[in-house]
Amino acid sequence: MEKADSFATPTTVQRQFLSAVLDRLWPKLEWQVASSAVLDVGCGSGDVTVLQLLPRLPVDVRVVAADLSDSAIAHAASRFVEPRLLFLKLHIGTRRIQNTAVWRLGPYSKVFSFFSLQWEQRQRRAIKNINKLLCSGGETVLVLMSPTGLFGTYANVAKSAKWSSYLKDYQQFLSPYQLSDKLQDDLNIHLQQAGLSVKTCNEQEIVYVTEKESCAKETLAAMNPFLTCIPRDVRATFQRDCEEAAFKGGAAIARNLSKNRTTYTLTYNALVAHALKA
């Protein structure tokens, strides 16, 4: 269930990783297709759409940036006013994709989604909808955060006696890939079953090391699916409990190098896929 202030803002490490992924994949994308529109699914705050996608796109290509969160769309639209950019609400897992405003502005030559699709419980339907939104010869580039021990740590905090009353339905906030040990195979199958030809589908490790405690906490918070479901007056306490559990369980590591110097290390994986609609 969406909360009024629930939307994603990419962390520094996510932005850096996406920039490297797009730099590597961009020369492989084909722009000689019928549609002059692209779609960004799960745009959140709009930073990645505007700072990563728009500068790379041909000047005659417009962007529809979509998110499930009303607050995300309102926030992004208030920050970024671009003649080639439109923010719209969309649930990519809907049964009625043809009834959406996003559908009416398509089809799209490209559908992108960065660090958001992993939260959609209806993975098969979502990826089928992506295929439907693409024009013939269109391509999709998907980056999904792979579930890690960190998600399990957060789930344990969420179902503890202290916090369970706030998160009785905590399981709906976990990635559908959480219990899978074949993430790459699962995504590959979903893409193929949707009718897409897979060009790339692999898992890549992201290792983030910082000496700034605030940056480590920012990243831990960005990877916490439960945080925005906790009331504001106790949210900071919940996040501290999650941070303590993450460091205690080894999902995050703090190393004291000297009296005044500490490094914080977070390691997780991302699935990167590039697929084509014939």
C-alpha positions in Angstrom: 0.0 0.0 0.0 1.4 3.4 -0.9 2.1 5.9 1.8 1.7 9.6 1.2 5.5 10.3 1.2 6.6 7.0 -0.4 8.9 7.3 -3.3 12.4 6.3 -4.2 15.4 8.6 -4.5 18.5 7.0 -6.0 21.6 6.8 -3.8 25.0 7.9 -5.0 26.1 4.2 -5.5 23.0 3.4 -7.5 23.5 6.5 -9.8 27.1 5.5 -10.4 26.2 1.9 -11.2 23.4 2.9 -13.6 25.7 5.4 -15.3 28.2 2.6 -15.9 25.5 0.2 -17.1 24.0 2.7 -19.6 27.5 3.7 -20.9 28.1 0.0 -21.6 24.7 -0.8 -23.2 23.9 2.5 -25.0 26.0 1.7 -28.1 24.0 -1.5 -28.5 20.6 0.2 -28.6 18.9 0.7 -32.0 17.0 4.0 -32.6 15.8 3.4 -36.1 12.4 2.3 -35.0 8.9 3.6 -35.5 8.3 5.3 -32.2 9.9 8.5 -30.9 8.9 7.9 -27.3 10.5 6.0 -24.5 9.1 5.0 -21.1 10.8 5.0 -17.7 9.0 2.6 -15.3 9.4 3.3 -11.6 10.9 6.8 -12.1 10.6 7.7 -8.4 12.0 11.1 -7.7 12.8 11.6 -11.4 16.6 12.1 -10.9 17.6 9.1 -13.0 15.2 10.0 -15.8 16.4 13.5 -16.1 20.1 13.1 -15.3 20.8 9.7 -16.9 18.3 9.2 -19.7 17.5 12.6 -21.1 21.1 13.6 -21.9 21.7 10.4 -23.8 18.5 10.4 -25.9 18.3 11.7 -29.5 16.8 15.3 -29.4 13.6 14.2 -31.1 12.7 11.5 -28.5 10.3 12.3 -25.8 10.1 10.6 -22.4 7.2 9.4 -20.4 8.3 8.8 -16.8 5.9 6.7 -14.7 5.5 5.6 -11.1 2.9 3.9 -8.9 3.3 6.6 -6.3 1.2 9.7 -6.6 3.6 11.6 -4.3 6.5 10.5 -6.5 4.8 11.9 -9.7 3.9 15.2 -8.0 7.4 15.6 -6.5 9.2 14.8 -9.8 6.9 17.0 -11.9 7.5 20.0 -9.5 11.2 19.6 -9.8 11.7 18.9 -13.5 10.0 20.9 -16.2 11.2 19.7 -19.6 9.3 20.0 -22.9 10.2 16.4 -23.8 9.2 15.0 -20.4 5.9 13.9 -19.0 5.3 12.3 -15.6 2.3 9.9 -15.2 1.0 7.4 -12.7 1.3 3.7 -13.7 1.1 0.3 -12.0 3.1 -1.8 -14.3 1.5 -5.0 -12.9 -2.0 -3.9 -13.8 -4.4 -6.3 -15.6 -5.6 -3.4 -17.8 -2.5 -1.8 -19.2 -4.6 -0.8 -22.3 -6.7 1.4 -20.1 -3.9 3.6 -18.9 -2.7 7.0 -20.0 0.8 5.6 -20.5 -0.6 3.1 -23.0 -2.4 5.8 -25.0 0.9 7.7 -25.5 2.7 4.6 -26.8 3.9 2.4 -28.2 7.5 3.0 -27.1 10.8 2.4 -28.7 12.4 1.8 -25.3 11.2 0.8 -21.9 13.6 1.4 -19.1 13.3 0.4 -15.4 15.9 1.0 -12.8 15.9 -0.5 -9.3 12.1 -0.6 -9.0 10.8 -3.6 -10.8 12.0 -6.0 -8.1 9.2 -4.8 -5.8 6.4 -5.7 -8.2 4.8 -8.9 -7.0 3.3 -9.7 -10.4 6.5 -10.2 -12.3 5.2 -12.1 -15.2 2.4 -9.7 -15.9 4.6 -6.7 -15.4 7.1 -8.0 -18.0 4.3 -9.0 -20.4 3.0 -5.4 -20.0 6.4 -4.0 -20.9 6.4 -6.2 -24.0 2.9 -4.9 -24.9 4.1 -1.3 -24.5 7.0 -1.7 -26.9 6.7 -1.1 -30.6 8.0 -3.7 -33.0 11.8 -3.7 -32.8 11.6 -1.9 -29.5 13.9 -2.7 -26.6 13.8 -2.9 -22.8 16.7 -2.3 -20.4 15.9 -3.5 -16.8 18.0 -3.2 -13.7 16.7 -5.0 -10.7 18.2 -5.1 -7.2 18.8 -8.7 -6.3 17.5 -9.7 -2.9 20.3 -10.1 -0.4 20.8 -11.0 3.3 20.0 -7.4 4.0 16.3 -7.9 3.0 16.1 -10.9 5.3 17.6 -8.8 8.1 15.0 -6.1 7.5 12.2 -8.6 7.4 13.3 -10.0 10.8 13.1 -6.5 12.3 9.7 -5.9 10.7 8.2 -9.0 12.2 9.7 -8.5 15.7 7.5 -7.9 18.6 8.5 -4.2 18.7 7.5 -3.5 15.1 5.1 -6.2 13.9 2.0 -4.1 14.8 3.1 -1.5 12.2 3.9 -4.1 9.5 1.3 -6.9 9.8 1.5 -7.4 6.0 5.2 -7.1 5.8 5.5 -9.9 3.2 3.9 -7.9 0.5 6.9 -5.5 0.6 9.5 -8.2 -0.1 10.8 -8.8 -3.5 9.2 -11.8 -5.3 12.8 -12.9 -6.0 13.6 -13.0 -2.2 13.5 -16.8 -1.9 14.9 -17.7 -5.3 18.4 -19.0 -5.7 18.2 -18.7 -9.5 17.5 -15.0 -10.0 19.1 -14.7 -13.4 17.2 -17.8 -14.7 13.9 -16.5 -13.3 14.2 -13.1 -15.0 15.4 -14.8 -18.2 12.4 -17.0 -18.3 10.0 -14.2 -17.6 11.4 -12.2 -20.5 11.2 -15.1 -22.9 7.7 -16.1 -21.8 6.6 -12.5 -22.5 7.8 -12.8 -26.1 11.1 -10.9 -25.8 14.4 -11.9 -27.3 17.0 -11.7 -24.5 20.3 -10.0 -25.5 21.8 -9.7 -22.1 20.7 -11.0 -18.7 23.3 -11.3 -16.0 24.0 -10.6 -12.3 26.5 -8.0 -11.3 28.0 -7.4 -7.9 27.9 -3.9 -6.4 30.5 -3.2 -3.7 30.1 0.2 -2.0 32.8 1.4 0.3 32.6 4.8 2.1 34.2 6.5 5.0 31.1 8.6 5.5 28.7 7.1 8.0 25.9 9.2 6.6 26.3 7.8 3.1 26.3 4.2 4.4 23.1 5.0 6.3 21.5 6.6 3.2 22.2 3.5 1.2 20.9 1.2 3.9 17.7 3.3 4.1 17.3 3.2 0.3 17.3 -0.6 0.3 14.7 -0.8 3.1 11.3 -1.6 1.6 9.5 -1.1 5.0 10.8 2.3 5.9 8.0 4.5 4.4 5.3 2.2 5.9 6.4 3.2 9.4 4.8 6.4 11.0 7.1 9.4 10.8 7.3 9.8 14.5 9.0 6.4 15.0 10.6 6.0 11.6 14.1 7.1 12.7 14.0 4.5 15.6 12.9 1.8 13.2 15.8 2.7 10.8 18.3 2.6 13.7 17.1 -0.9 14.6 17.5 -2.0 11.0 21.0 -0.5 10.8 22.0 -2.2 14.0 20.7 -5.5 12.8 22.5 -5.1 9.4 25.9 -4.5 11.0 25.3 -7.2 13.7 24.3 -9.7 11.0 27.2 -8.9 8.6 25.0 -7.5 5.8 26.9 -4.3 6.4 30.5 -4.1 7.7 32.2 -1.3 9.6 36.0 -1.5 9.9 38.0 0.8 12.2 41.2 1.7 10.4 42.4 4.1 13.0 41.1 6.1 15.9 39.4 8.7 13.6 38.9 6.6 10.5 36.2 4.0 9.8 35.2 2.4 6.5 31.7 1.1 5.8 31.2 -1.6 3.2 27.9 -2.8 1.7 27.7 -5.5 -0.9 24.7 -6.5 -3.0 23.9 -7.7 -6.5 21.9 -6.3 -9.4 20.3 -8.1 -12.3 20.8 -6.3 -15.7 18.8 -7.3 -18.7 18.5 -6.0 -22.3 15.8 -7.6 -24.5 14.3 -7.0 -27.9 10.7 -7.2 -29.1 10.7 -8.8 -32.6 
